[in-house]
Amino acid sequence: MPYNSFVVIGYNEYTGVSPQKVADAKFTSEEEKGDAAIGVNYTKVRALKNDVAKAQLLNFGRVVEVARKKIDANSALSAGATLKLFVGPEFLFKAKTKSKNGLFAFSHDDRSDMIEALAHMFSGSAYQDWVIAPGTIFWEWKLVTPPTSKSSVRYTGMNTGILVDGGNNRYVTCTKHYASDGDNFGMQHYPQNTLCREEIEVLYEKPDDLILNKDNRKMAIEICNDHNIRYMILKRAMLSLGIESIGTSTAKLEKRLDLHLLVAVGKVFTPPSVIAKTGGYAIRCDGIKLDPTTIEVCKVGEQKYGWHTEFVDKILRKTAELERYKKLDTGDGKLFTPEDKKLLTQITNIEKYIEEKGEYTTLESGTSMAEDNALPDELGTRKVSKGKPSLIYSELIPF
C-alpha cells in the first residue's frame, strides 16, 4: 500500500558561496563497527579515496541521524505509513580547494564513488521508510565542444543531485543543465539544449529510472535554474522520454508526480514548471541563506496543461539548431528563415504565450514548518556571521 502521509525534514544550510568546510573524518568506534544504534552504514564512506569527500559524507550522515532519532521519538511521525523525506540544498558537497583546472570540484570518479556511498549509507532497515535528497555534488567534467572544425577541450563544473531510496540501496540522479548567474564555482551549462535521448543520458544517470517510485509514490528531483520557465528541464525530460504526455485530460494529469523536489541556491517555484499532479506537492530546499523560509512545501492546486511544454521544447530545439549550425551569435539575420525569426521572437514572450493559451498551475499556500534547535557546532559546515545550520520539520502531511 502507498504511504498515506509524509513529513519533510529540510537541511537549513548556507551553500551559496564558500566551499564546504568540515573537519577531517574521524569515525567513532560505533560508526566503524556499524553498531545497531547507528542507522547509517559508513562502510563505503570509509573506503572513499578522497578524504574531503569522506569527511563531508560522514558529517552529512550525522546530520541525517539527528533527524532520524527525532522522528523515531515521535510515534505519529515514525509510523510505517508515513514517508520521511530529508532534503538538502544545492551545492552541499564541494571540494575545499580548487582543482588543477581551477574549480572547487570533485573528480568524476569521486562523484561516482560518493553517489554509491550515499545510497549504501541509508540502505539499512532504520531508513526503510525514508527518501534522502542530499542536495548536489559539484564535480568537473572533461568536455569536448562540438561541432566546430577545431573542437576544443576544457573542463566545466557539473552539478548532480541524488534521490536515495532508503532501505533499498537504490537511487536516481539528475545533473544540472543550465548554470545561473549565481553559480560562482566555474560552472557552465551543458552546451546543447535539444533534450534528445543522448543528452538525457548525460543529465540522468539512469534515464529510464528518472522517477523514484517509493511504494507507488512517485517523485523526481530538479536543480535550481533548470526550473526556470524558459527551460523546465524535468518537465521536458519526462515529455521526451514519453513519461509525460501532451494532453489536458484529468487522466493524463493524474499520471504526474506525487512530489516534485527542487534543490537550489536562489530559485523559487515557477508554477508552470511544476510537474506534480493536482493534490501533489512541490518541495524546495534552498541554500541561499540561513533562513527557515528557504524550506518550502506547497500543495499543487488546480491546473490546466497541454501547450506550454510542447511550445518551449520546440523553441529550444530550434534555438539549439541555430546556435550550432547557423552561428546565432553573429547576429546575421540573413541566416534565418521567416519561421526562425518568428520562433526567436516567441522565446522572449513565453509568459504571454502561456496566458493566451490559458495554461496555468496553481500552488497553494505552504505547509506549516517548525525550526528545530540549531545543529551542534561540529555539524555546521560553514562559518557565517549570523545563524547556525539547523533542521526544519514539516507537520504531518496527508497524501
C-alpha positions as YAML, in Angstrom:
chain: A
units: angstrom
residues:
- id: 1
  name: MET
  ca: [0.00, 0.00, 0.00]
- id: 2
  name: PRO
  ca: [1.24, 3.54, -0.73]
- id: 3
  name: TYR
  ca: [2.17, 5.85, 2.10]
- id: 4
  name: ASN
  ca: [-0.83, 7.84, 3.30]
- id: 5
  name: SER
  ca: [1.21, 10.72, 4.74]
- id: 6
  name: PHE
  ca: [4.70, 12.21, 4.69]
- id: 7
  name: VAL
  ca: [6.91, 14.55, 6.65]
- id: 8
  name: VAL
  ca: [9.65, 16.77, 5.23]
- id: 9
  name: ILE
  ca: [12.92, 17.45, 7.03]
- id: 10
  name: GLY
  ca: [14.80, 20.31, 5.39]
- id: 11
  name: TYR
  ca: [18.51, 20.90, 5.96]
- id: 12
  name: ASN
  ca: [18.79, 24.66, 6.53]
- id: 13
  name: GLU
  ca: [22.42, 25.14, 5.47]
- id: 14
  name: TYR
  ca: [24.14, 28.02, 3.67]
- id: 15
  name: THR
  ca: [25.75, 26.79, 0.43]
- id: 16
  name: GLY
  ca: [25.73, 29.94, -1.67]
- id: 17
  name: VAL
  ca: [29.39, 30.96, -1.81]
- id: 18
  name: SER
  ca: [32.11, 29.29, 0.20]
- id: 19
  name: PRO
  ca: [33.19, 25.66, -0.28]
- id: 20
  name: GLN
  ca: [32.17, 23.25, 2.42]
- id: 21
  name: LYS
  ca: [34.50, 23.17, 5.41]
- id: 22
  name: VAL
  ca: [34.31, 20.22, 7.74]
- id: 23
  name: ALA
  ca: [36.82, 18.56, 9.99]
- id: 24
  name: ASP
  ca: [38.76, 15.52, 8.86]
- id: 25
  name: ALA
  ca: [36.84, 12.27, 9.02]
- id: 26
  name: LYS
  ca: [37.17, 10.70, 12.46]
- id: 27
  name: PHE
  ca: [34.78, 7.81, 12.88]
- id: 28
  name: THR
  ca: [33.63, 6.77, 16.31]
- id: 29
  name: SER
  ca: [34.03, 3.13, 17.27]
- id: 30
  name: GLU
  ca: [30.26, 2.65, 16.83]
- id: 31
  name: GLU
  ca: [30.39, 4.14, 13.34]
- id: 32
  name: GLU
  ca: [33.33, 1.95, 12.38]
- id: 33
  name: LYS
  ca: [31.69, -1.23, 13.66]
- id: 34
  name: GLY
  ca: [28.25, -0.44, 12.31]
- id: 35
  name: ASP
  ca: [26.65, -0.53, 15.73]
- id: 36
  name: ALA
  ca: [22.90, -1.15, 15.67]
- id: 37
  name: ALA
  ca: [22.30, 2.22, 17.34]
- id: 38
  name: ILE
  ca: [23.86, 3.89, 14.31]
- id: 39
  name: GLY
  ca: [21.34, 3.75, 11.48]
- id: 40
  name: VAL
  ca: [23.87, 4.86, 8.84]
- id: 41
  name: ASN
  ca: [26.22, 2.35, 7.23]
- id: 42
  name: TYR
  ca: [29.61, 4.01, 6.70]
- id: 43
  name: THR
  ca: [31.41, 1.06, 5.09]
- id: 44
  name: LYS
  ca: [31.64, 2.65, 1.63]
- id: 45
  name: VAL
  ca: [32.28, 6.09, 3.10]
- id: 46
  name: ARG
  ca: [35.36, 4.81, 4.93]
- id: 47
  name: ALA
  ca: [36.57, 3.31, 1.63]
- id: 48
  name: LEU
  ca: [36.43, 6.62, -0.26]
- id: 49
  name: LYS
  ca: [39.79, 7.65, -1.71]
- id: 50
  name: ASN
  ca: [39.11, 11.37, -1.41]
- id: 51
  name: ASP
  ca: [39.49, 12.44, 2.23]
- id: 52
  name: VAL
  ca: [37.40, 15.60, 1.76]
- id: 53
  name: ALA
  ca: [34.53, 13.59, 0.31]
- id: 54
  name: LYS
  ca: [34.87, 11.13, 3.17]
- id: 55
  name: ALA
  ca: [34.64, 13.91, 5.78]
- id: 56
  name: GLN
  ca: [31.65, 15.57, 4.11]
- id: 57
  name: LEU
  ca: [29.65, 12.35, 3.82]
- id: 58
  name: LEU
  ca: [30.42, 11.44, 7.44]
- id: 59
  name: ASN
  ca: [29.19, 14.87, 8.52]
- id: 60
  name: PHE
  ca: [26.05, 14.52, 6.40]
- id: 61
  name: GLY
  ca: [25.30, 11.09, 7.82]
- id: 62
  name: ARG
  ca: [25.47, 12.50, 11.33]
- id: 63
  name: VAL
  ca: [23.10, 15.34, 10.39]
- id: 64
  name: VAL
  ca: [20.54, 12.87, 9.00]
- id: 65
  name: GLU
  ca: [20.92, 10.73, 12.13]
- id: 66
  name: VAL
  ca: [19.89, 13.74, 14.23]
- id: 67
  name: ALA
  ca: [16.68, 13.90, 12.20]
- id: 68
  name: ARG
  ca: [16.05, 10.15, 12.32]
- id: 69
  name: LYS
  ca: [16.33, 9.99, 16.10]
- id: 70
  name: LYS
  ca: [13.96, 12.93, 16.49]
- id: 71
  name: ILE
  ca: [11.43, 11.33, 14.13]
- id: 72
  name: ASP
  ca: [11.74, 7.94, 15.84]
- id: 73
  name: ALA
  ca: [10.87, 9.59, 19.15]
- id: 74
  name: ASN
  ca: [7.56, 10.82, 17.71]
- id: 75
  name: SER
  ca: [5.10, 7.95, 17.31]
- id: 76
  name: ALA
  ca: [2.89, 9.89, 14.89]
- id: 77
  name: LEU
  ca: [5.80, 10.62, 12.55]
- id: 78
  name: SER
  ca: [7.68, 7.33, 12.88]
- id: 79
  name: ALA
  ca: [4.76, 5.13, 11.80]
- id: 80
  name: GLY
  ca: [5.42, 2.92, 8.79]
- id: 81
  name: ALA
  ca: [2.56, 4.52, 6.83]
- id: 82
  name: THR
  ca: [4.44, 7.85, 6.89]
- id: 83
  name: LEU
  ca: [7.16, 8.60, 4.35]
- id: 84
  name: LYS
  ca: [10.10, 10.54, 5.77]
- id: 85
  name: LEU
  ca: [11.69, 12.88, 3.20]
- id: 86
  name: PHE
  ca: [15.04, 14.53, 4.00]
- id: 87
  name: VAL
  ca: [16.06, 17.32, 1.60]
- id: 88
  name: GLY
  ca: [19.36, 19.21, 1.43]
- id: 89
  name: PRO
  ca: [20.29, 22.30, -0.63]
- id: 90
  name: GLU
  ca: [22.16, 22.64, -3.90]
- id: 91
  name: PHE
  ca: [25.99, 22.67, -3.74]
- id: 92
  name: LEU
  ca: [26.07, 20.84, -0.41]
- id: 93
  name: PHE
  ca: [29.10, 18.82, -1.49]
- id: 94
  name: LYS
  ca: [32.00, 20.79, -2.96]
- id: 95
  name: ALA
  ca: [35.77, 20.44, -2.78]
- id: 96
  name: LYS
  ca: [37.62, 22.54, -0.18]
- id: 97
  name: THR
  ca: [40.33, 23.69, -2.59]
- id: 98
  name: LYS
  ca: [40.49, 24.32, -6.31]
- id: 99
  name: SER
  ca: [41.45, 21.50, -8.65]
- id: 100
  name: LYS
  ca: [44.28, 21.90, -11.17]
- id: 101
  name: ASN
  ca: [41.59, 23.13, -13.55]
- id: 102
  name: GLY
  ca: [40.61, 25.96, -11.20]
- id: 103
  name: LEU
  ca: [37.32, 24.55, -9.89]
- id: 104
  name: PHE
  ca: [36.13, 23.79, -6.36]
- id: 105
  name: ALA
  ca: [35.05, 20.46, -7.75]
- id: 106
  name: PHE
  ca: [35.39, 16.75, -7.15]
- id: 107
  name: SER
  ca: [36.53, 14.49, -9.96]
- id: 108
  name: HIS
  ca: [34.10, 12.38, -11.96]
- id: 109
  name: ASP
  ca: [35.38, 9.27, -10.17]
- id: 110
  name: ASP
  ca: [34.89, 10.96, -6.78]
- id: 111
  name: ARG
  ca: [31.35, 11.85, -7.76]
- id: 112
  name: SER
  ca: [30.52, 8.29, -8.77]
- id: 113
  name: ASP
  ca: [32.01, 6.88, -5.56]
- id: 114
  name: MET
  ca: [30.13, 9.44, -3.44]
- id: 115
  name: ILE
  ca: [26.79, 8.57, -5.06]
- id: 116
  name: GLU
  ca: [27.31, 4.86, -4.42]
- id: 117
  name: ALA
  ca: [28.38, 5.59, -0.84]
- id: 118
  name: LEU
  ca: [25.34, 7.81, -0.19]
- id: 119
  name: ALA
  ca: [22.97, 5.08, -1.41]
- id: 120
  name: HIS
  ca: [24.72, 2.49, 0.77]
- id: 121
  name: MET
  ca: [24.74, 4.76, 3.82]
- id: 122
  name: PHE
  ca: [20.96, 4.65, 4.10]
- id: 123
  name: SER
  ca: [20.35, 1.11, 2.89]
- id: 124
  name: GLY
  ca: [19.64, -0.33, 6.34]
- id: 125
  name: SER
  ca: [16.27, -1.07, 7.89]
- id: 126
  name: ALA
  ca: [16.40, 2.12, 10.00]
- id: 127
  name: TYR
  ca: [15.80, 4.08, 6.79]
- id: 128
  name: GLN
  ca: [13.27, 1.75, 5.15]
- id: 129
  name: ASP
  ca: [10.59, 4.46, 5.08]
- id: 130
  name: TRP
  ca: [12.91, 7.30, 4.13]
- id: 131
  name: VAL
  ca: [13.91, 9.07, 0.92]
- id: 132
  name: ILE
  ca: [17.04, 11.20, 1.18]
- id: 133
  name: ALA
  ca: [17.78, 14.00, -1.29]
- id: 134
  name: PRO
  ca: [21.20, 15.18, -0.11]
- id: 135
  name: GLY
  ca: [21.45, 18.32, -2.23]
- id: 136
  name: THR
  ca: [24.04, 18.14, -5.02]
- id: 137
  name: ILE
  ca: [27.64, 17.12, -5.68]
- id: 138
  name: PHE
  ca: [29.75, 19.66, -7.60]
- id: 139
  name: TRP
  ca: [32.28, 17.95, -9.90]
- id: 140
  name: GLU
  ca: [34.28, 18.65, -13.04]
- id: 141
  name: TRP
  ca: [33.92, 17.10, -16.45]
- id: 142
  name: LYS
  ca: [36.30, 16.96, -19.39]
- id: 143
  name: LEU
  ca: [34.23, 18.41, -22.19]
- id: 144
  name: VAL
  ca: [34.97, 18.27, -25.91]
- id: 145
  name: THR
  ca: [32.96, 21.02, -27.56]
- id: 146
  name: PRO
  ca: [31.42, 20.08, -30.94]
- id: 147
  name: PRO
  ca: [30.71, 20.60, -33.77]
- id: 148
  name: THR
  ca: [33.31, 23.11, -34.98]
- id: 149
  name: SER
  ca: [36.22, 22.14, -37.20]
- id: 150
  name: LYS
  ca: [38.56, 22.89, -34.28]
- id: 151
  name: SER
  ca: [36.94, 21.12, -31.36]
- id: 152
  name: SER
  ca: [38.22, 22.38, -28.03]
- id: 153
  name: VAL
  ca: [38.79, 20.51, -24.79]
- id: 154
  name: ARG
  ca: [38.01, 22.19, -21.48]
- id: 155
  name: TYR
  ca: [36.83, 21.32, -18.01]
- id: 156
  name: THR
  ca: [33.47, 22.51, -16.84]
- id: 157
  name: GLY
  ca: [31.73, 22.33, -13.49]
- id: 158
  name: MET
  ca: [28.80, 19.92, -13.26]
- id: 159
  name: ASN
  ca: [26.26, 19.57, -10.50]
- id: 160
  name: THR
  ca: [24.48, 16.30, -9.75]
- id: 161
  name: GLY
  ca: [21.50, 15.77, -7.45]
- id: 162
  name: ILE
  ca: [20.57, 12.40, -5.97]
- id: 163
  name: LEU
  ca: [17.42, 10.78, -4.64]
- id: 164
  name: VAL
  ca: [18.24, 7.85, -2.36]
- id: 165
  name: ASP
  ca: [15.61, 5.17, -1.76]
- id: 166
  name: GLY
  ca: [16.16, 4.36, 1.91]
- id: 167
  name: GLY
  ca: [16.40, 0.72, 2.92]
- id: 168
  name: ASN
  ca: [16.96, -0.44, -0.66]
- id: 169
  name: ASN
  ca: [20.44, 0.73, -1.76]
- id: 170
  name: ARG
  ca: [18.85, 2.35, -4.80]
- id: 171
  name: TYR
  ca: [18.97, 5.86, -6.22]
- id: 172
  name: VAL
  ca: [18.21, 8.11, -9.17]
- id: 173
  name: THR
  ca: [20.26, 11.14, -10.23]
- id: 174
  name: CYS
  ca: [19.81, 14.40, -12.07]
- id: 175
  name: THR
  ca: [22.62, 16.62, -13.38]
- id: 176
  name: LYS
  ca: [22.02, 20.36, -13.70]
- id: 177
  name: HIS
  ca: [21.71, 21.59, -17.26]
- id: 178
  name: TYR
  ca: [21.66, 25.39, -17.02]
- id: 179
  name: ALA
  ca: [24.04, 27.35, -14.84]
- id: 180
  name: SER
  ca: [22.75, 30.60, -13.38]
- id: 181
  name: ASP
  ca: [24.42, 33.92, -12.66]
- id: 182
  name: GLY
  ca: [24.78, 32.94, -9.00]
- id: 183
  name: ASP
  ca: [26.86, 29.84, -9.72]
- id: 184
  name: ASN
  ca: [30.30, 31.16, -8.81]
- id: 185
  name: PHE
  ca: [32.22, 27.89, -8.90]
- id: 186
  name: GLY
  ca: [33.24, 27.70, -12.56]
- id: 187
  name: MET
  ca: [30.06, 26.01, -13.70]
- id: 188
  name: GLN
  ca: [28.74, 26.28, -17.23]
- id: 189
  name: HIS
  ca: [25.58, 24.84, -18.68]
- id: 190
  name: TYR
  ca: [25.69, 21.79, -20.88]
- id: 191
  name: PRO
  ca: [26.34, 23.32, -24.34]
- id: 192
  name: GLN
  ca: [23.34, 21.89, -26.20]
- id: 193
  name: ASN
  ca: [19.71, 22.05, -25.23]
- id: 194
  name: THR
  ca: [17.74, 19.73, -27.50]
- id: 195
  name: LEU
  ca: [16.96, 17.22, -24.73]
- id: 196
  name: CYS
  ca: [17.42, 14.30, -27.09]
- id: 197
  name: ARG
  ca: [17.85, 10.78, -25.71]
- id: 198
  name: GLU
  ca: [21.66, 11.05, -25.82]
- id: 199
  name: GLU
  ca: [21.65, 14.24, -23.76]
- id: 200
  name: ILE
  ca: [19.15, 12.91, -21.26]
- id: 201
  name: GLU
  ca: [21.55, 10.04, -20.67]
- id: 202
  name: VAL
  ca: [24.07, 12.69, -19.56]
- id: 203
  name: LEU
  ca: [21.61, 14.60, -17.39]
- id: 204
  name: TYR
  ca: [20.11, 11.47, -15.82]
- id: 205
  name: GLU
  ca: [22.42, 8.62, -14.93]
- id: 206
  name: LYS
  ca: [19.55, 6.14, -15.31]
- id: 207
  name: PRO
  ca: [17.13, 7.94, -17.65]
- id: 208
  name: ASP
  ca: [14.58, 5.13, -17.63]
- id: 209
  name: ASP
  ca: [14.54, 5.47, -13.84]
- id: 210
  name: LEU
  ca: [14.15, 9.24, -13.87]
- id: 211
  name: ILE
  ca: [11.31, 8.85, -11.37]
- id: 212
  name: LEU
  ca: [11.90, 7.30, -7.97]
- id: 213
  name: ASN
  ca: [8.88, 5.15, -7.11]
- id: 214
  name: LYS
  ca: [8.66, 4.53, -3.38]
- id: 215
  name: ASP
  ca: [5.72, 2.22, -2.68]
- id: 216
  name: ASN
  ca: [3.75, 3.79, -5.55]
- id: 217
  name: ARG
  ca: [4.55, 7.35, -4.52]
- id: 218
  name: LYS
  ca: [6.35, 8.92, -7.49]
- id: 219
  name: MET
  ca: [8.93, 11.67, -7.11]
- id: 220
  name: ALA
  ca: [11.77, 13.30, -9.05]
- id: 221
  name: ILE
  ca: [14.36, 16.00, -8.47]
- id: 222
  name: GLU
  ca: [15.22, 19.20, -10.34]
- id: 223
  name: ILE
  ca: [18.11, 21.61, -9.75]
- id: 224
  name: CYS
  ca: [17.79, 25.39, -9.44]
- id: 225
  name: ASN
  ca: [17.88, 27.23, -12.78]
- id: 226
  name: ASP
  ca: [16.64, 24.17, -14.67]
- id: 227
  name: HIS
  ca: [13.25, 25.01, -13.13]
- id: 228
  name: ASN
  ca: [13.20, 28.35, -14.95]
- id: 229
  name: ILE
  ca: [10.08, 28.86, -17.05]
- id: 230
  name: ARG
  ca: [12.28, 29.04, -20.16]
- id: 231
  name: TYR
  ca: [13.90, 25.65, -19.52]
- id: 232
  name: MET
  ca: [11.65, 23.35, -17.45]
- id: 233
  name: ILE
  ca: [14.19, 20.52, -17.68]
- id: 234
  name: LEU
  ca: [12.34, 17.96, -15.55]
- id: 235
  name: LYS
  ca: [9.04, 18.52, -17.35]
- id: 236
  name: ARG
  ca: [10.66, 18.37, -20.80]
- id: 237
  name: ALA
  ca: [12.75, 15.31, -19.96]
- id: 238
  name: MET
  ca: [9.64, 13.46, -18.89]
- id: 239
  name: LEU
  ca: [7.98, 14.51, -22.13]
- id: 240
  name: SER
  ca: [10.95, 13.46, -24.28]
- id: 241
  name: LEU
  ca: [11.08, 10.04, -22.63]
- id: 242
  name: GLY
  ca: [7.37, 9.51, -23.05]
- id: 243
  name: ILE
  ca: [6.76, 9.56, -19.28]
- id: 244
  name: GLU
  ca: [4.66, 12.71, -19.58]
- id: 245
  name: SER
  ca: [2.27, 13.14, -22.50]
- id: 246
  name: ILE
  ca: [0.71, 16.20, -24.07]
- id: 247
  name: GLY
  ca: [-2.94, 16.45, -23.13]
- id: 248
  name: THR
  ca: [-5.42, 18.23, -20.92]
- id: 249
  name: SER
  ca: [-7.47, 15.33, -19.64]
- id: 250
  name: THR
  ca: [-7.71, 14.56, -15.94]
- id: 251
  name: ALA
  ca: [-6.42, 11.04, -16.62]
- id: 252
  name: LYS
  ca: [-3.20, 12.40, -18.08]
- id: 253
  name: LEU
  ca: [-2.75, 14.93, -15.30]
- id: 254
  name: GLU
  ca: [-3.11, 12.15, -12.71]
- id: 255
  name: LYS
  ca: [-0.04, 10.41, -14.14]
- id: 256
  name: ARG
  ca: [2.14, 13.24, -12.89]
- id: 257
  name: LEU
  ca: [4.40, 13.09, -9.85]
- id: 258
  name: ASP
  ca: [3.27, 12.97, -6.25]
- id: 259
  name: LEU
  ca: [6.32, 15.00, -5.21]
- id: 260
  name: HIS
  ca: [8.39, 17.45, -7.28]
- id: 261
  name: LEU
  ca: [11.63, 18.27, -5.44]
- id: 262
  name: LEU
  ca: [13.59, 21.45, -6.18]
- id: 263
  name: VAL
  ca: [17.07, 21.87, -4.67]
- id: 264
  name: ALA
  ca: [18.55, 25.28, -5.30]
- id: 265
  name: VAL
  ca: [20.57, 28.32, -4.33]
- id: 266
  name: GLY
  ca: [18.28, 31.26, -5.03]
- id: 267
  name: LYS
  ca: [15.37, 29.79, -7.02]
- id: 268
  name: VAL
  ca: [11.70, 29.91, -6.06]
- id: 269
  name: PHE
  ca: [8.93, 27.84, -7.63]
- id: 270
  name: THR
  ca: [7.72, 28.70, -11.11]
- id: 271
  name: PRO
  ca: [4.24, 27.14, -11.16]
- id: 272
  name: PRO
  ca: [4.12, 26.22, -14.90]
- id: 273
  name: SER
  ca: [7.38, 24.29, -14.42]
- id: 274
  name: VAL
  ca: [5.93, 22.10, -11.66]
- id: 275
  name: ILE
  ca: [5.17, 18.56, -12.83]
- id: 276
  name: ALA
  ca: [3.39, 17.28, -9.72]
- id: 277
  name: LYS
  ca: [-0.26, 16.38, -10.10]
- id: 278
  name: THR
  ca: [-3.16, 18.29, -8.58]
- id: 279
  name: GLY
  ca: [-3.14, 17.31, -4.92]
- id: 280
  name: GLY
  ca: [0.57, 16.51, -5.11]
- id: 281
  name: TYR
  ca: [3.32, 18.66, -3.63]
- id: 282
  name: ALA
  ca: [6.22, 20.85, -4.70]
- id: 283
  name: ILE
  ca: [9.09, 20.83, -2.18]
- id: 284
  name: ARG
  ca: [12.01, 23.27, -2.16]
- id: 285
  name: CYS
  ca: [15.26, 23.40, -0.19]
- id: 286
  name: ASP
  ca: [17.40, 26.44, -0.90]
- id: 287
  name: GLY
  ca: [20.92, 27.20, 0.34]
- id: 288
  name: ILE
  ca: [20.87, 30.91, -0.47]
- id: 289
  name: LYS
  ca: [20.85, 31.89, 3.22]
- id: 290
  name: LEU
  ca: [20.33, 30.50, 6.72]
- id: 291
  name: ASP
  ca: [16.60, 31.04, 6.93]
- id: 292
  name: PRO
  ca: [13.76, 28.58, 7.69]
- id: 293
  name: THR
  ca: [11.69, 30.13, 4.88]
- id: 294
  name: THR
  ca: [14.05, 28.60, 2.30]
- id: 295
  name: ILE
  ca: [12.47, 25.21, 3.12]
- id: 296
  name: GLU
  ca: [9.07, 25.16, 1.45]
- id: 297
  name: VAL
  ca: [6.28, 22.62, 0.89]
- id: 298
  name: CYS
  ca: [3.41, 23.70, -1.37]
- id: 299
  name: LYS
  ca: [0.35, 21.73, -2.39]
- id: 300
  name: VAL
  ca: [-0.44, 21.77, -6.10]
- id: 301
  name: GLY
  ca: [-3.90, 23.15, -6.79]
- id: 302
  name: GLU
  ca: [-5.94, 23.38, -9.94]
- id: 303
  name: GLN
  ca: [-4.06, 23.26, -13.23]
- id: 304
  name: LYS
  ca: [-4.58, 23.16, -16.95]
- id: 305
  name: TYR
  ca: [-1.97, 21.68, -19.24]
- id: 306
  name: GLY
  ca: [-1.43, 20.85, -22.86]
- id: 307
  name: TRP
  ca: [0.54, 23.57, -24.65]
- id: 308
  name: HIS
  ca: [3.38, 25.16, -22.77]
- id: 309
  name: THR
  ca: [5.85, 22.26, -22.60]
- id: 310
  name: GLU
  ca: [5.41, 21.40, -26.26]
- id: 311
  name: PHE
  ca: [5.95, 25.03, -27.22]
- id: 312
  name: VAL
  ca: [9.09, 25.53, -25.12]
- id: 313
  name: ASP
  ca: [10.56, 22.25, -26.32]
- id: 314
  name: LYS
  ca: [10.05, 23.31, -29.94]
- id: 315
  name: ILE
  ca: [11.58, 26.72, -29.30]
- id: 316
  name: LEU
  ca: [14.67, 25.36, -27.56]
- id: 317
  name: ARG
  ca: [15.25, 22.69, -30.18]
- id: 318
  name: LYS
  ca: [15.17, 25.34, -32.91]
- id: 319
  name: THR
  ca: [17.39, 27.70, -30.93]
- id: 320
  name: ALA
  ca: [19.94, 24.93, -30.40]
- id: 321
  name: GLU
  ca: [19.94, 24.20, -34.12]
- id: 322
  name: LEU
  ca: [20.54, 27.85, -34.93]
- id: 323
  name: GLU
  ca: [23.30, 28.13, -32.37]
- id: 324
  name: ARG
  ca: [25.11, 25.07, -33.63]
- id: 325
  name: TYR
  ca: [24.73, 25.35, -37.38]
- id: 326
  name: LYS
  ca: [23.81, 28.95, -38.23]
- id: 327
  name: LYS
  ca: [26.06, 30.83, -35.81]
- id: 328
  name: LEU
  ca: [23.32, 32.58, -33.91]
- id: 329
  name: ASP
  ca: [25.85, 34.69, -32.00]
- id: 330
  name: THR
  ca: [26.92, 36.51, -35.21]
- id: 331
  name: GLY
  ca: [23.54, 38.23, -35.36]
- id: 332
  name: ASP
  ca: [23.44, 37.79, -39.13]
- id: 333
  name: GLY
  ca: [19.72, 37.96, -39.95]
- id: 334
  name: LYS
  ca: [20.33, 36.56, -43.44]
- id: 335
  name: LEU
  ca: [20.90, 33.14, -41.89]
- id: 336
  name: PHE
  ca: [17.36, 32.97, -40.51]
- id: 337
  name: THR
  ca: [14.21, 31.88, -42.28]
- id: 338
  name: PRO
  ca: [10.96, 33.73, -41.53]
- id: 339
  name: GLU
  ca: [9.94, 30.81, -39.31]
- id: 340
  name: ASP
  ca: [13.25, 31.06, -37.44]
- id: 341
  name: LYS
  ca: [12.67, 34.74, -36.78]
- id: 342
  name: LYS
  ca: [9.16, 34.06, -35.51]
- id: 343
  name: LEU
  ca: [10.37, 31.41, -33.10]
- id: 344
  name: LEU
  ca: [13.23, 33.57, -31.82]
- id: 345
  name: THR
  ca: [10.75, 36.35, -31.11]
- id: 346
  name: GLN
  ca: [8.41, 34.00, -29.29]
- id: 347
  name: ILE
  ca: [11.14, 32.76, -26.93]
- id: 348
  name: THR
  ca: [11.10, 36.20, -25.31]
- id: 349
  name: ASN
  ca: [7.32, 36.10, -24.91]
- id: 350
  name: ILE
  ca: [6.74, 32.74, -23.24]
- id: 351
  name: GLU
  ca: [4.80, 34.21, -20.37]
- id: 352
  name: LYS
  ca: [2.43, 35.99, -22.80]
- id: 353
  name: TYR
  ca: [2.01, 32.78, -24.78]
- id: 354
  name: ILE
  ca: [1.01, 30.85, -21.66]
- id: 355
  name: GLU
  ca: [-1.58, 33.48, -20.84]
- id: 356
  name: GLU
  ca: [-3.00, 33.35, -24.36]
- id: 357
  name: LYS
  ca: [-3.27, 29.56, -24.31]
- id: 358
  name: GLY
  ca: [-4.87, 29.61, -20.89]
- id: 359
  name: GLU
  ca: [-2.41, 27.22, -19.27]
- id: 360
  name: TYR
  ca: [-1.78, 27.53, -15.59]
- id: 361
  name: THR
  ca: [-0.70, 25.67, -12.47]
- id: 362
  name: THR
  ca: [-1.60, 26.96, -9.02]
- id: 363
  name: LEU
  ca: [0.42, 26.40, -5.87]
- id: 364
  name: GLU
  ca: [-1.49, 26.70, -2.64]
- id: 365
  name: SER
  ca: [-0.05, 28.29, 0.49]
- id: 366
  name: GLY
  ca: [2.88, 26.47, 2.02]
- id: 367
  name: THR
  ca: [2.66, 23.82, 4.70]
- id: 368
  name: SER
  ca: [3.50, 24.91, 8.23]
- id: 369
  name: MET
  ca: [7.18, 24.36, 9.09]
- id: 370
  name: ALA
  ca: [8.85, 24.39, 12.50]
- id: 371
  name: GLU
  ca: [12.54, 25.06, 13.02]
- id: 372
  name: ASP
  ca: [14.37, 22.70, 15.30]
- id: 373
  name: ASN
  ca: [17.20, 23.85, 17.50]
- id: 374
  name: ALA
  ca: [20.41, 24.64, 15.66]
- id: 375
  name: LEU
  ca: [22.67, 21.71, 14.92]
- id: 376
  name: PRO
  ca: [25.71, 21.19, 17.17]
- id: 377
  name: ASP
  ca: [28.70, 23.29, 16.16]
- id: 378
  name: GLU
  ca: [30.65, 20.28, 14.94]
- id: 379
  name: LEU
  ca: [27.94, 19.56, 12.36]
- id: 380
  name: GLY
  ca: [27.84, 23.06, 10.89]
- id: 381
  name: THR
  ca: [29.78, 23.25, 7.64]
- id: 382
  name: ARG
  ca: [30.01, 27.00, 7.05]
- id: 383
  name: LYS
  ca: [31.06, 29.90, 9.20]
- id: 384
  name: VAL
  ca: [28.61, 32.77, 8.76]
- id: 385
  name: SER
  ca: [28.10, 35.97, 10.71]
- id: 386
  name: LYS
  ca: [24.51, 35.20, 11.71]
- id: 387
  name: GLY
  ca: [22.69, 31.99, 12.46]
- id: 388
  name: LYS
  ca: [23.62, 28.32, 12.50]
- id: 389
  name: PRO
  ca: [22.67, 25.39, 10.30]
- id: 390
  name: SER
  ca: [19.50, 23.72, 11.51]
- id: 391
  name: LEU
  ca: [16.85, 21.17, 10.62]
- id: 392
  name: ILE
  ca: [13.35, 22.32, 9.64]
- id: 393
  name: TYR
  ca: [10.47, 19.87, 10.16]
- id: 394
  name: SER
  ca: [7.09, 19.99, 8.45]
- id: 395
  name: GLU
  ca: [3.88, 18.94, 10.07]
- id: 396
  name: LEU
  ca: [2.43, 15.55, 9.14]
- id: 397
  name: ILE
  ca: [1.10, 15.98, 5.59]
- id: 398
  name: PRO
  ca: [-1.55, 13.67, 4.10]
- id: 399
  name: PHE
  ca: [-1.14, 12.42, 0.54]
...
